[in-house]
Amino acid sequence: MTRTALDLPAEELRAYRPDREPDEWLDTERWRRAWEVAQGAARLLREAFGAGRVVAFGSLAHRAWFNPSSDIDLAAWGIPADQFYRAVAAVAGNSPDMNVDLVAPDSCRPALRKSIEHEGIDL
């Protein structure tokens, strides 16, 4: 069975990268947890709010950008306008330790929309 660095416990990772600070190992665990939260939020947005597509973007989509203060940035298509702020509240409360931000791609700045469409990862 093939394993990646994300599959290794912190003790085994230290053998490969003893120069890394302990906080960097926590970032890996936090990044993994952020993906779990994002996937749960995407399920919620599809099931409860009718989202047709949900995309992770920002630091979650770019591992090198992720740091201890990173949040979870999501974009969702297909949520009715009158339900959007309820959806924002629902995903914002999805994690006690991470902020989850939701944007409607059709309503955001063109540059942000372009970034989401080109660099985002479908959930």
C-alpha positions as CSV (number, residue, x, y, z in Angstrom):
1,M,0.0,0.0,0.0
2,T,1.4,3.4,-1.0
3,R,1.4,6.1,1.7
4,T,2.0,9.8,1.3
5,A,3.3,12.3,3.9
6,L,-0.3,13.1,4.9
7,D,-0.7,9.4,5.9
8,L,2.3,9.4,8.3
9,P,2.0,10.1,12.0
10,A,4.0,13.1,13.2
11,E,6.6,10.8,14.8
12,E,7.4,9.2,11.4
13,L,7.4,12.6,9.6
14,R,10.0,13.9,12.0
15,A,12.4,11.2,10.8
16,Y,12.2,12.7,7.3
17,R,12.2,16.4,8.3
18,P,13.9,16.9,11.7
19,D,14.4,20.6,10.8
20,R,10.7,21.4,10.9
21,E,9.2,23.2,13.9
22,P,6.5,21.5,15.9
23,D,3.9,24.1,14.9
24,E,4.4,23.0,11.3
25,W,3.3,19.5,12.1
26,L,0.2,21.0,13.8
27,D,-0.5,22.9,10.6
28,T,-0.6,19.6,8.7
29,E,-3.2,18.2,11.1
30,R,-5.1,21.5,11.0
31,W,-5.0,21.4,7.2
32,R,-6.4,17.9,7.2
33,R,-9.1,18.9,9.6
34,A,-9.9,21.9,7.5
35,W,-10.6,19.6,4.5
36,E,-12.9,17.5,6.6
37,V,-14.8,20.6,7.7
38,A,-15.0,21.9,4.1
39,Q,-16.3,18.6,2.9
40,G,-19.0,18.5,5.6
41,A,-20.0,22.1,4.8
42,A,-20.3,21.2,1.1
43,R,-22.6,18.3,1.9
44,L,-24.7,20.7,4.1
45,L,-24.8,23.3,1.3
46,R,-26.0,20.7,-1.2
47,E,-28.5,19.0,1.0
48,A,-30.0,21.8,2.9
49,F,-29.6,24.8,0.5
50,G,-29.6,23.2,-3.0
51,A,-26.1,24.2,-4.0
52,G,-25.2,22.6,-7.3
53,R,-21.5,23.1,-7.0
54,V,-19.2,23.9,-4.0
55,V,-15.6,24.8,-4.4
56,A,-12.7,25.3,-1.9
57,F,-10.3,28.1,-2.7
58,G,-7.7,30.3,-1.1
59,S,-5.2,28.7,1.3
60,L,-7.1,25.5,1.6
61,A,-6.6,24.9,-2.1
62,H,-3.0,26.0,-2.0
63,R,-1.3,23.9,0.8
64,A,1.8,26.2,0.8
65,W,-0.4,29.2,1.7
66,F,-2.1,27.4,4.7
67,N,-1.0,28.6,8.1
68,P,-2.3,28.5,11.7
69,S,-4.6,31.5,11.1
70,S,-6.0,30.3,7.8
71,D,-9.7,30.0,7.4
72,I,-11.8,27.9,5.1
73,D,-13.0,29.7,1.9
74,L,-15.8,28.2,0.0
75,A,-17.8,29.3,-3.0
76,A,-21.2,27.8,-3.8
77,W,-23.4,28.0,-6.9
78,G,-27.1,27.5,-6.9
79,I,-28.2,28.6,-3.5
80,P,-31.3,30.8,-3.8
81,A,-30.6,34.4,-2.9
82,D,-33.2,34.4,-0.1
83,Q,-31.4,31.5,1.5
84,F,-27.8,32.6,1.1
85,Y,-27.3,34.3,4.5
86,R,-28.9,31.3,6.2
87,A,-26.3,29.1,4.4
88,V,-23.5,31.5,5.5
89,A,-24.6,31.1,9.1
90,A,-25.0,27.3,8.8
91,V,-21.4,26.8,7.5
92,A,-19.9,29.4,9.8
93,G,-21.2,27.3,12.7
94,N,-19.9,24.1,11.2
95,S,-16.6,24.2,13.1
96,P,-15.8,25.5,16.6
97,D,-12.2,26.1,15.9
98,M,-12.0,27.3,12.2
99,N,-13.7,30.2,10.5
100,V,-15.6,29.2,7.4
101,D,-16.3,31.9,4.8
102,L,-18.9,31.4,2.0
103,V,-19.1,33.5,-1.2
104,A,-21.6,33.5,-4.0
105,P,-19.5,33.5,-7.1
106,D,-22.1,35.3,-9.2
107,S,-22.1,38.2,-6.7
108,C,-18.4,38.6,-6.0
109,R,-15.7,40.7,-7.7
110,P,-14.7,39.5,-11.2
111,A,-11.1,38.9,-10.1
112,L,-12.1,36.8,-7.2
113,R,-14.6,34.8,-9.3
114,K,-11.9,34.2,-11.9
115,S,-9.5,32.9,-9.2
116,I,-12.2,30.6,-7.7
117,E,-13.0,29.2,-11.1
118,H,-9.4,28.6,-12.1
119,E,-7.8,27.6,-8.8
120,G,-10.7,26.3,-6.8
121,I,-11.1,22.6,-6.0
122,D,-14.6,21.0,-6.3
123,L,-15.9,19.4,-3.2
